[in-house]
Amino acid sequence: MTGEYQHSLDNKGRIFIPAKLRDELGDVFFVTLSMDRCLCAYSGESWKAFSDKVSAMPYVKQRRMRPLFAHAAKCELDGQGRALIPQNLRDYAGLVKNVTVVGCNNHAELWDSEAWSRIYEAETTPENIAAVMEELDF
């Protein structure tokens, strides 16, 4: 998934999912916590691959994944392309009004727009881009 999209939560906690990402996420997708204080949204297929990978881990390592599953929500798009993000997930990521949706390879991230702005500024530097390209052997 790629792209950056600016949207707002409505007063019911729903967010509009951009058409390009709806095509990739599908009508039903999963949202869970991220280590970056944002939320990650996975298509059903990506969520199954993630779940299968966790299932293959030894039980002790699987236990570390509990928060990701305990707080995961199965989200469904309504007829207007919106999905309800549960309150506990909105609270975790600090999503109140302005949300930036960012495509991030096999998932999308939902960020408070001010928090995303700080991350964007820190990560979008020539030095960081060069380091990323070097990591990819480009």
DSSP file (Angstrom, degrees, kcal/mol; ACC not computed):
  #  RESIDUE AA STRUCTURE BP1 BP2  ACC     N-H-->O    O-->H-N    N-H-->O    O-->H-N    TCO  KAPPA ALPHA  PHI   PSI    X-CA   Y-CA   Z-CA
    1    1 A M              0   0    0      0, 0.0   104,-1.8     0, 0.0     2,-0.3   0.000 360.0 360.0 360.0 144.4    0.0    0.0    0.0
    2    2 A T        +     0   0    0    102,-0.2   102,-0.2   101,-0.1     2,-0.1  -0.889 360.0  59.7-138.5 166.6    1.2    3.5   -0.8
    3    3 A G        -     0   0    0    100,-0.3   100,-3.2    -2,-0.3     2,-0.4  -0.133  59.6-106.8 103.5 165.4    0.2    7.1   -0.5
    4    4 A E  E     -A  102   0A   0     98,-0.2     2,-0.4    -2,-0.1    98,-0.2  -1.000  32.8-176.0-133.6 130.1   -0.6    9.6    2.2
    5    5 A Y  E     -A  101   0A   0     96,-2.6    96,-3.0    -2,-0.4     2,-0.5  -0.987  17.1-143.9-134.7 136.0   -4.2   10.8    2.7
    6    6 A Q  E     +A  100   0A   0     -2,-0.4     2,-0.3    94,-0.2    94,-0.2  -0.872  34.1 150.5-101.5 127.1   -5.7   13.4    5.0
    7    7 A H  E     -A   99   0A   0     92,-3.0    92,-3.4    -2,-0.5     2,-0.4  -0.905  34.0-126.5-144.9 172.9   -9.1   12.7    6.6
    8    8 A S  E     -A   98   0A   0     -2,-0.3     8,-0.5    90,-0.2     2,-0.3  -0.956  20.7-120.3-125.4 144.7  -11.1   13.5    9.7
    9    9 A L        -     0   0    0     88,-2.9     6,-0.2    -2,-0.4     2,-0.1  -0.609  31.2-132.7 -73.5 140.5  -12.9   11.3   12.1
   10   10 A D    >   -     0   0    0      4,-2.3     3,-2.1    -2,-0.3     4,-0.1  -0.371  34.9 -90.8 -84.3 177.1  -16.6   12.0   12.3
   11   11 A N  T 3  S+     0   0    0      1,-0.3    -1,-0.1     2,-0.1    -2,-0.0   0.555 127.3  56.9 -70.6  -4.7  -18.3   12.4   15.7
   12   12 A K  T 3  S-     0   0    0      2,-0.1    -1,-0.3     0, 0.0    73,-0.0   0.413 121.2-104.5 -99.1  -0.9  -19.1    8.7   15.7
   13   13 A G  S <  S+     0   0    0     -3,-2.1    72,-2.6     1,-0.3     2,-0.3   0.704  74.0 140.7  86.6  20.8  -15.4    7.7   15.4
   14   14 A R  E     -F   84   0B   0     70,-0.2    -4,-2.3    -4,-0.1     2,-0.4  -0.724  33.8-160.1 -97.5 148.0  -15.6    6.7   11.7
   15   15 A I  E     -F   83   0B   0     68,-2.4    68,-2.4    -2,-0.3     2,-0.4  -0.976  20.9-120.2-126.3 142.3  -12.9    7.5    9.2
   16   16 A F  E     -F   82   0B   0     -8,-0.5    66,-0.2    -2,-0.4    65,-0.1  -0.654  24.7-145.3 -76.9 129.9  -13.2    7.6    5.4
   17   17 A I        -     0   0    0     64,-3.0     5,-0.1    -2,-0.4    -1,-0.0  -0.882  25.1-113.3 -98.5 121.7  -10.9    5.0    3.8
   18   18 A P     >  -     0   0    0      0, 0.0     4,-2.6     0, 0.0     3,-0.5  -0.184  22.9-118.2 -55.7 144.3   -9.5    6.3    0.5
   19   19 A A  H  > S+     0   0    0      1,-0.3     4,-2.1     2,-0.2     5,-0.2   0.866 112.7  55.6 -53.5 -42.4  -10.6    4.4   -2.6
   20   20 A K  H  > S+     0   0    0      1,-0.2     4,-0.9     2,-0.2    -1,-0.3   0.906 113.4  40.9 -59.8 -41.8   -7.1    3.3   -3.5
   21   21 A L  H  > S+     0   0    0     -3,-0.5     4,-3.4     2,-0.2     5,-0.3   0.829 108.0  61.1 -77.1 -31.3   -6.6    1.8   -0.1
   22   22 A R  H  X S+     0   0    0     -4,-2.6     4,-2.6     1,-0.2    -2,-0.2   0.902 101.5  54.9 -58.8 -39.9  -10.1    0.3    0.0
   23   23 A D  H  < S+     0   0    0     -4,-2.1    -1,-0.2    -5,-0.2    -2,-0.2   0.879 116.4  36.8 -60.0 -37.7   -9.2   -1.7   -3.0
   24   24 A E  H  < S+     0   0    0     -4,-0.9    -2,-0.2    -5,-0.2    -1,-0.2   0.841 121.1  43.4 -86.3 -35.2   -6.2   -3.2   -1.2
   25   25 A L  H  < S-     0   0    0     -4,-3.4    19,-0.7     1,-0.1     3,-0.2   0.840 100.1-145.4 -77.9 -33.5   -7.7   -3.5    2.3
   26   26 A G     <  -     0   0    0     -4,-2.6    -1,-0.1    -5,-0.3    -2,-0.1  -0.234  35.7 -64.9  89.3 174.8  -11.0   -4.9    1.2
   27   27 A D  S    S+     0   0    0      1,-0.2    50,-2.5    -4,-0.1     2,-0.4   0.731 127.4  41.4 -72.5 -23.3  -14.5   -4.4    2.7
   28   28 A V  E    S+B   76   0A   0     48,-0.2    16,-0.7    -3,-0.2     2,-0.3  -0.995  75.1 154.7-127.0 126.8  -13.4   -6.1    5.9
   29   29 A F  E     -BC  75  43A   0     46,-2.5    46,-3.5    -2,-0.4     2,-0.4  -0.889  36.3-112.2-144.8 173.5  -10.0   -5.5    7.4
   30   30 A F  E     -BC  74  42A   0     12,-2.8    12,-3.2    -2,-0.3     2,-0.4  -0.920  20.1-165.2-118.7 136.3   -8.3   -5.6   10.8
   31   31 A V  E     +BC  73  41A   0     42,-2.5    42,-2.6    -2,-0.4     2,-0.3  -0.967  20.0 155.5-120.5 133.8   -6.9   -2.7   12.8
   32   32 A T  E     - C   0  40A   0      8,-2.4     8,-2.6    -2,-0.4    36,-0.1  -0.865  42.0 -67.3-145.9-179.5   -4.5   -3.1   15.7
   33   33 A L  E     - C   0  39A   0     -2,-0.3     2,-0.3    34,-0.3     6,-0.2  -0.198  38.3-155.8 -68.8 159.9   -1.9   -1.3   17.7
   34   34 A S    >   -     0   0    0      4,-0.9     3,-1.1     5,-0.1     4,-0.1  -0.940  27.4-121.7-131.0 156.7    1.5   -0.3   16.5
   35   35 A M  T 3  S+     0   0    0     -2,-0.3     4,-0.1     1,-0.2    -2,-0.0   0.614 109.6  64.9 -72.0  -9.5    4.7    0.3   18.3
   36   36 A D  T 3  S-     0   0    0      2,-0.1    -1,-0.2     0, 0.0     3,-0.1   0.189 117.4-104.6 -99.1  16.2    4.7    3.8   16.9
   37   37 A R  S <  S+     0   0    0     -3,-1.1     2,-0.3     1,-0.3    -2,-0.1   0.854  92.7  98.7  60.0  35.9    1.5    5.1   18.7
   38   38 A C  S    S-     0   0    0     73,-0.1    -4,-0.9    -4,-0.1     2,-0.4  -0.745  76.2-104.6-129.7-176.6   -0.4    4.8   15.5
   39   39 A L  E     -CD  33 110A   0     71,-2.0    71,-2.5    -2,-0.3     2,-0.4  -0.884  21.8-144.0-113.2 148.1   -2.8    2.1   14.3
   40   40 A C  E     -CD  32 109A   0     -8,-2.6    -8,-2.4    -2,-0.4     2,-0.5  -0.933   8.7-158.5-111.4 134.3   -2.1   -0.5   11.6
   41   41 A A  E     -CD  31 108A   0     67,-3.2    67,-2.2    -2,-0.4     2,-0.4  -0.956  11.6-172.4-114.5 126.2   -4.8   -1.7    9.2
   42   42 A Y  E     -C   30   0A   0    -12,-3.2   -12,-2.8    -2,-0.5    65,-0.1  -0.920  23.8-120.0-119.5 140.7   -4.3   -5.1    7.5
   43   43 A S  E  >  -C   29   0A   0     63,-0.5     4,-2.9    -2,-0.4     5,-0.2  -0.282  39.3-102.6 -64.5 163.8   -6.4   -6.7    4.7
   44   44 A G  H  > S+     0   0    0    -19,-0.7     4,-2.1   -16,-0.7     5,-0.1   0.889 124.7  50.3 -55.9 -40.1   -8.0  -10.0    5.6
   45   45 A E  H  > S+     0   0    0      2,-0.2     4,-2.1     1,-0.2    -1,-0.2   0.923 112.1  45.2 -66.7 -45.7   -5.2  -11.7    3.6
   46   46 A S  H  > S+     0   0    0      2,-0.2     4,-2.4     1,-0.2    -2,-0.2   0.886 112.2  52.6 -66.2 -37.8   -2.4   -9.9    5.3
   47   47 A W  H  X S+     0   0    0     -4,-2.9     4,-3.0     2,-0.2    -1,-0.2   0.899 108.7  50.2 -64.3 -40.0   -4.0  -10.4    8.8
   48   48 A K  H  X S+     0   0    0     -4,-2.1     4,-2.9    -5,-0.2    -2,-0.2   0.918 110.3  49.6 -64.2 -42.6   -4.2  -14.2    8.1
   49   49 A A  H  X S+     0   0    0     -4,-2.1     4,-2.1     2,-0.2    -2,-0.2   0.912 113.0  47.8 -61.2 -41.9   -0.5  -14.3    7.1
   50   50 A F  H  X S+     0   0    0     -4,-2.4     4,-2.2     2,-0.2    -2,-0.2   0.939 113.1  47.5 -62.2 -48.3    0.3  -12.4   10.3
   51   51 A S  H  X S+     0   0    0     -4,-3.0     4,-2.7     1,-0.2    -2,-0.2   0.896 111.0  51.3 -61.0 -42.1   -1.8  -14.7   12.4
   52   52 A D  H  X S+     0   0    0     -4,-2.9     4,-1.4     2,-0.2    -1,-0.2   0.897 108.8  51.3 -63.0 -40.1   -0.3  -17.8   10.7
   53   53 A K  H  < S+     0   0    0     -4,-2.1     4,-0.4     1,-0.2    -2,-0.2   0.912 111.7  46.8 -63.9 -42.0    3.2  -16.5   11.4
   54   54 A V  H >< S+     0   0    0     -4,-2.2     3,-1.5     1,-0.2    -2,-0.2   0.905 108.3  56.0 -65.1 -41.3    2.3  -15.9   15.1
   55   55 A S  H 3< S+     0   0    0     -4,-2.7    -1,-0.2     1,-0.3    -2,-0.2   0.798 102.9  56.3 -61.5 -28.2    0.8  -19.4   15.3
   56   56 A A  T 3< S+     0   0    0     -4,-1.4    -1,-0.3    -3,-0.2    -2,-0.2   0.587  91.3  94.4 -80.6 -10.0    4.1  -20.9   14.1
   57   57 A M  S <  S-     0   0    0     -3,-1.5     5,-0.0    -4,-0.4    -3,-0.0  -0.411  90.9 -92.4 -78.3 156.0    6.0  -19.3   16.9
   58   58 A P    >>  -     0   0    0      0, 0.0     4,-2.2     0, 0.0     3,-0.8  -0.363  42.9-108.4 -60.7 151.6    6.7  -21.1   20.2
   59   59 A Y  H 3> S+     0   0    0      1,-0.3     4,-2.0     2,-0.2    -2,-0.1   0.850 117.3  58.7 -55.2 -39.6    4.0  -20.4   22.8
   60   60 A V  H 3> S+     0   0    0      1,-0.2     4,-0.6     2,-0.2    -1,-0.3   0.885 110.6  42.6 -60.0 -39.0    6.3  -18.2   24.9
   61   61 A K  H X4 S+     0   0    0     -3,-0.8     3,-0.8     1,-0.2     4,-0.5   0.850 108.4  59.3 -75.5 -34.4    6.8  -15.8   21.9
   62   62 A Q  H >< S+     0   0    0     -4,-2.2     3,-1.7     1,-0.2     4,-0.3   0.879  96.3  63.1 -60.0 -36.8    3.1  -16.0   21.0
   63   63 A R  H >< S+     0   0    0     -4,-2.0     3,-1.5     1,-0.3    -1,-0.2   0.826  94.0  61.4 -59.1 -32.3    2.3  -14.6   24.4
   64   64 A R  T << S+     0   0    0     -3,-0.8    -1,-0.3    -4,-0.6     4,-0.2   0.726  98.2  59.0 -65.6 -20.3    4.2  -11.4   23.5
   65   65 A M  T X> S+     0   0    0     -3,-1.7     4,-1.4    -4,-0.5     3,-0.9   0.493  74.5 102.9 -87.3  -4.7    1.7  -10.9   20.7
   66   66 A R  H X> S+     0   0    0     -3,-1.5     4,-3.6    -4,-0.3     3,-0.5   0.873  75.5  54.4 -48.9 -48.3   -1.3  -10.8   23.0
   67   67 A P  H 3> S+     0   0    0      0, 0.0     4,-1.8     0, 0.0   -34,-0.3   0.873 105.3  54.7 -58.8 -34.3   -1.8   -7.0   22.9
   68   68 A L  H <4 S+     0   0    0     -3,-0.9    -2,-0.2    -4,-0.2   -35,-0.2   0.868 118.0  34.4 -66.4 -35.0   -1.9   -7.0   19.1
   69   69 A F  H X< S+     0   0    0     -4,-1.4     3,-0.7    -3,-0.5    -1,-0.2   0.851 114.4  56.4 -86.4 -37.8   -4.7   -9.6   19.1
   70   70 A A  H 3< S+     0   0    0     -4,-3.6    -2,-0.2     1,-0.2    -1,-0.1   0.857 117.2  35.8 -62.2 -34.8   -6.5   -8.4   22.3
   71   71 A H  T 3< S+     0   0    0     -4,-1.8    -1,-0.2    -5,-0.3    -2,-0.2   0.387  91.1 118.3-101.4   3.1   -6.9   -4.9   20.9
   72   72 A A    <   -     0   0    0     -3,-0.7     2,-0.4    -4,-0.1   -40,-0.2  -0.415  46.4-159.8 -71.0 145.5   -7.4   -5.9   17.2
   73   73 A A  E     -B   31   0A   0    -42,-2.6   -42,-2.5    -2,-0.1     2,-0.7  -0.990  17.3-135.0-129.1 135.6  -10.7   -4.9   15.7
   74   74 A K  E     -B   30   0A   0     -2,-0.4     2,-0.4   -44,-0.2   -44,-0.2  -0.805  32.6-163.2 -84.7 116.6  -12.4   -6.3   12.6
   75   75 A C  E     -B   29   0A   0    -46,-3.5   -46,-2.5    -2,-0.7     2,-0.4  -0.840   9.1-163.1-109.4 140.4  -13.6   -3.3   10.7
   76   76 A E  E     -B   28   0A   0     -2,-0.4     8,-0.5   -48,-0.2     2,-0.2  -0.964  20.5-122.5-122.3 138.9  -16.2   -3.2    7.9
   77   77 A L        -     0   0    0    -50,-2.5     6,-0.2    -2,-0.4     2,-0.1  -0.541  22.9-141.5 -76.3 140.7  -16.7   -0.4    5.4
   78   78 A D    >   -     0   0    0      4,-2.5     3,-2.0    -2,-0.2    -1,-0.1  -0.319  40.6 -83.7 -88.1-176.8  -20.1    1.2    5.3
   79   79 A G  T 3  S+     0   0    0      1,-0.3    -2,-0.1     2,-0.1    -1,-0.0   0.653 129.4  53.6 -64.6 -15.8  -21.8    2.2    2.0
   80   80 A Q  T 3  S-     0   0    0      2,-0.1    -1,-0.3     0, 0.0    -3,-0.0   0.261 121.4-102.1-103.1  11.3  -19.9    5.5    2.1
   81   81 A G  S <  S+     0   0    0     -3,-2.0   -64,-3.0     1,-0.3     2,-0.3   0.732  78.6 133.7  78.7  22.5  -16.4    4.0    2.5
   82   82 A R  E     -F   16   0B   0    -66,-0.2    -4,-2.5   -68,-0.0     2,-0.4  -0.776  38.4-159.9-106.8 151.8  -16.1    4.7    6.2
   83   83 A A  E     -F   15   0B   0    -68,-2.4   -68,-2.4    -2,-0.3     2,-0.5  -0.991  20.3-124.3-128.8 139.5  -15.0    2.4    9.0
   84   84 A L  E     -F   14   0B   0     -8,-0.5   -70,-0.2    -2,-0.4    -8,-0.1  -0.708  20.5-155.1 -81.2 124.7  -15.7    2.7   12.7
   85   85 A I        -     0   0    0    -72,-2.6     5,-0.1    -2,-0.5   -10,-0.0  -0.908  26.8-115.2-100.0 119.4  -12.5    2.7   14.7
   86   86 A P    >>  -     0   0    0      0, 0.0     4,-2.3     0, 0.0     3,-0.6  -0.138  20.8-116.7 -56.6 149.3  -13.2    1.5   18.2
   87   87 A Q  H 3> S+     0   0    0      1,-0.2     4,-2.9     2,-0.2     5,-0.2   0.869 111.9  56.6 -56.1 -42.9  -12.7    4.1   21.0
   88   88 A N  H 3> S+     0   0    0      1,-0.2     4,-1.9     2,-0.2    -1,-0.2   0.873 110.2  45.3 -61.9 -35.4   -9.8    2.1   22.7
   89   89 A L  H <> S+     0   0    0     -3,-0.6     4,-2.0     2,-0.2    -1,-0.2   0.894 111.9  51.2 -73.1 -39.9   -7.8    2.1   19.5
   90   90 A R  H  X>S+     0   0    0     -4,-2.3     5,-2.5     1,-0.2     4,-0.8   0.913 110.8  50.0 -61.2 -41.3   -8.5    5.8   18.9
   91   91 A D  H ><5S+     0   0    0     -4,-2.9     3,-0.7     3,-0.2    -2,-0.2   0.926 108.1  52.8 -62.8 -45.1   -7.4    6.5   22.4
   92   92 A Y  H 3<5S+     0   0    0     -4,-1.9    -1,-0.2     1,-0.2    -2,-0.2   0.911 117.4  36.9 -56.6 -45.1   -4.1    4.5   22.0
   93   93 A A  H 3<5S-     0   0    0     -4,-2.0    19,-0.5    -5,-0.1    -1,-0.2   0.457 109.5-119.2 -90.5  -1.3   -3.2    6.4   18.8
   94   94 A G  T <<5 +     0   0    0     -4,-0.8     2,-0.8    -3,-0.7    -3,-0.2   0.823  51.3 166.8  68.2  30.4   -4.5    9.8   20.0
   95   95 A L      < +     0   0    0     -5,-2.5    -1,-0.2    -6,-0.2     4,-0.1  -0.707  12.3 141.2 -83.7 112.3   -6.9   10.0   17.1
   96   96 A V  S    S-     0   0    0     -2,-0.8    -1,-0.2     2,-0.3   -83,-0.1   0.735  75.7 -32.2-116.6 -50.7   -9.3   12.8   17.9
   97   97 A K  S    S+     0   0    0      1,-0.3   -88,-2.9   -89,-0.1     2,-0.5   0.471 116.4  55.0-136.9 -72.6  -10.1   14.6   14.7
   98   98 A N  E     -A    8   0A   0    -90,-0.2    15,-2.4   -92,-0.0     2,-0.4  -0.634  62.5-178.0 -84.5 123.9   -7.5   15.0   11.9
   99   99 A V  E     -AE   7 112A   0    -92,-3.4   -92,-3.0    -2,-0.5     2,-0.5  -0.959  18.0-153.3-124.9 135.9   -6.1   11.6   10.8
  100  100 A T  E     -AE   6 111A   0     11,-2.8    11,-2.8    -2,-0.4     2,-0.5  -0.946  11.0-155.2-106.9 125.7   -3.4   10.9    8.2
  101  101 A V  E     -AE   5 110A   0    -96,-3.0   -96,-2.6    -2,-0.5     2,-0.5  -0.896  14.1-169.5-102.4 124.6   -3.7    7.5    6.5
  102  102 A V  E     -AE   4 109A   0      7,-2.8     7,-3.1    -2,-0.5     2,-0.3  -0.958  20.1-132.8-122.0 126.9   -0.3    6.3    5.2
  103  103 A G  E     + E   0 108A   0   -100,-3.2  -100,-0.3    -2,-0.5     5,-0.2  -0.612  25.8 179.9 -73.4 135.6    0.3    3.3    3.0
  104  104 A C  E >   - E   0 107A   0      3,-2.9     3,-0.8    -2,-0.3     2,-0.8  -0.526  49.0 -87.5-143.1  69.0    3.1    1.2    4.3
  105  105 A N  T 3  S+     0   0    0   -104,-1.8    -1,-0.1     1,-0.3    -2,-0.0  -0.510 115.6  10.5  67.5-102.5    3.8   -1.8    2.1
  106  106 A N  T 3  S+     0   0    0     -2,-0.8   -63,-0.5    -3,-0.1     2,-0.3   0.347 134.0  28.1 -93.6   8.1    1.5   -4.6    3.3
  107  107 A H  E <  S- E   0 104A   0     -3,-0.8    -3,-2.9  -106,-0.2     2,-0.3  -0.944  72.7-119.2-152.8 172.0   -0.6   -2.4    5.6
  108  108 A A  E     -DE  41 103A   0    -67,-2.2   -67,-3.2    -2,-0.3     2,-0.4  -0.890  22.5-142.3-114.8 151.5   -1.9    1.1    6.2
  109  109 A E  E     -DE  40 102A   0     -7,-3.1    -7,-2.8    -2,-0.3     2,-0.6  -0.928   2.2-151.2-114.7 140.5   -1.1    3.3    9.2
  110  110 A L  E     +DE  39 101A   0    -71,-2.5   -71,-2.0    -2,-0.4     2,-0.3  -0.952  25.1 178.6-112.0 116.0   -3.6    5.6   10.8
  111  111 A W  E     - E   0 100A   0    -11,-2.8   -11,-2.8    -2,-0.6     2,-0.3  -0.879  39.6-109.3-119.0 144.9   -1.9    8.6   12.5
  112  112 A D  E  >  - E   0  99A   0    -19,-0.5     4,-2.8    -2,-0.3   -13,-0.2  -0.608  42.2-125.5 -59.7 131.8   -3.0   11.6   14.4
  113  113 A S  H  > S+     0   0    0    -15,-2.4     4,-2.1    -2,-0.3    -1,-0.1   0.847 107.1  49.9 -60.7 -36.8   -2.1   14.3   11.8
  114  114 A E  H  > S+     0   0    0    -16,-0.3     4,-1.6     2,-0.2    -1,-0.2   0.919 112.5  47.5 -67.2 -41.5    0.1   16.3   14.2
  115  115 A A  H  > S+     0   0    0      1,-0.2     4,-2.1     2,-0.2    -2,-0.2   0.914 111.6  51.2 -63.8 -42.2    2.0   13.2   15.3
  116  116 A W  H  X S+     0   0    0     -4,-2.8     4,-3.5     1,-0.2     5,-0.2   0.895 104.2  58.2 -62.2 -39.2    2.5   12.2   11.6
  117  117 A S  H  X S+     0   0    0     -4,-2.1     4,-2.3    -5,-0.2    -1,-0.2   0.904 107.4  46.8 -57.4 -42.6    3.8   15.6   10.8
  118  118 A R  H  X S+     0   0    0     -4,-1.6     4,-2.1     2,-0.2    -1,-0.2   0.913 114.2  46.9 -66.1 -42.8    6.6   15.2   13.3
  119  119 A I  H  X S+     0   0    0     -4,-2.1     4,-2.7     2,-0.2     5,-0.3   0.929 111.4  51.9 -63.4 -45.1    7.4   11.7   12.1
  120  120 A Y  H  X S+     0   0    0     -4,-3.5     4,-2.5     1,-0.2    -2,-0.2   0.930 110.4  48.1 -56.8 -47.8    7.4   12.9    8.5
  121  121 A E  H  < S+     0   0    0     -4,-2.3    -1,-0.2    -5,-0.2    -2,-0.2   0.903 115.1  45.2 -61.3 -41.9    9.8   15.7    9.3
  122  122 A A  H  < S+     0   0    0     -4,-2.1    -1,-0.2     1,-0.2    -2,-0.2   0.868 121.1  36.9 -70.7 -36.6   12.1   13.4   11.1
  123  123 A E  H  < S+     0   0    0     -4,-2.7     2,-1.3     1,-0.2    -2,-0.2   0.721 101.1  73.5 -91.8 -22.0   12.1   10.6    8.5
  124  124 A T     <  +     0   0    0     -4,-2.5    -1,-0.2    -5,-0.3    -4,-0.0  -0.491  68.1 120.3 -98.0  67.7   12.0   12.6    5.3
  125  125 A T  S  > S-     0   0    0     -2,-1.3     4,-2.7    -3,-0.2     5,-0.3  -0.905  73.7-116.7-121.2 153.5   15.5   13.9    5.2
  126  126 A P  H  > S+     0   0    0      0, 0.0     4,-2.5     0, 0.0     5,-0.2   0.888 116.5  53.1 -55.8 -37.9   18.1   13.3    2.5
  127  127 A E  H  > S+     0   0    0      2,-0.2     4,-2.1     1,-0.2     5,-0.1   0.913 110.8  45.0 -65.5 -42.5   20.2   11.4    5.0
  128  128 A N  H  > S+     0   0    0      2,-0.2     4,-2.5     1,-0.2    -1,-0.2   0.912 112.9  50.4 -68.9 -41.5   17.4    9.1    6.1
  129  129 A I  H  X S+     0   0    0     -4,-2.7     4,-2.6     1,-0.2    -2,-0.2   0.919 111.1  50.1 -61.3 -42.4   16.4    8.4    2.5
  130  130 A A  H  X S+     0   0    0     -4,-2.5     4,-2.4    -5,-0.3    -1,-0.2   0.905 110.2  50.1 -62.1 -41.4   20.0    7.6    1.6
  131  131 A A  H  X S+     0   0    0     -4,-2.1     4,-2.4     2,-0.2    -2,-0.2   0.897 111.2  48.9 -64.1 -40.4   20.2    5.2    4.6
  132  132 A V  H  X S+     0   0    0     -4,-2.5     4,-1.6     2,-0.2    -2,-0.2   0.925 111.6  48.8 -64.5 -44.8   17.0    3.5    3.5
  133  133 A M  H  <>S+     0   0    0     -4,-2.6     5,-2.9     1,-0.2    -2,-0.2   0.893 111.3  50.3 -62.9 -39.3   18.3    3.1   -0.1
  134  134 A E  H ><5S+     0   0    0     -4,-2.4     3,-1.9     1,-0.2    -1,-0.2   0.911 106.4  55.1 -64.7 -41.7   21.6    1.8    1.2
  135  135 A E  H 3<5S+     0   0    0     -4,-2.4    -1,-0.2     1,-0.3    -2,-0.2   0.844 109.4  48.0 -58.6 -33.7   19.7   -0.7    3.4
  136  136 A L  T 3<5S-     0   0    0     -4,-1.6    -1,-0.3    -5,-0.1    -2,-0.2   0.351 117.6-116.0 -87.7   5.3   17.9   -1.9    0.3
  137  137 A D  T < 5       0   0    0     -3,-1.9    -3,-0.2    -5,-0.1    -2,-0.1   0.841 360.0 360.0  61.4  36.5   21.2   -2.1   -1.6
  138  138 A F      <       0   0    0     -5,-2.9    -4,-0.2    -6,-0.1    -1,-0.1   0.413 360.0 360.0 -94.3 360.0   20.3    0.6   -4.1
